[in-house]
Amino acid sequence: MTSLNTVEKLALELPESQRASLAMHILKSLPALHSERDGGVAEALRRDAEMEANPSVGLSLELDQKVRERSKR
């Protein structure tokens, strides 16, 4: 059986357009992150209720800014 490393190496050797197409096919093969019926509203409401009950589970503005600054590097 082909190892993940081998598949990844071969995929990275493809031209950009073929890599993009492959990525699209792989992403479409994965289950959705939220219910298609509600477009993620139920998950958003659940997270909102969780934040209301325990604000410490969220990111502080300071931490969010630090994460954004690091991702720009």
Phi, psi and omega in degrees: 000142181287135181278158178302320179300319180293316179298315179299315180300315179294319180296321181289343177276349179289155173297157185306316182296323179287324175297318179297317179297315178299315179300318179299316180296320180293315180297322179293337181281347181273153178292152179295151179280341179218168181293132178293331184293322183249002177063022178094003182299318180299318179294319179297318179295320178298315180294322178298315179296321178297318179293322178296319182287327184211085183301340181291347179283347181269171176275139172285160178300321180297314180294319178301317179295320179296318180297316180297319180296317181293326182288342178282343183285000000 
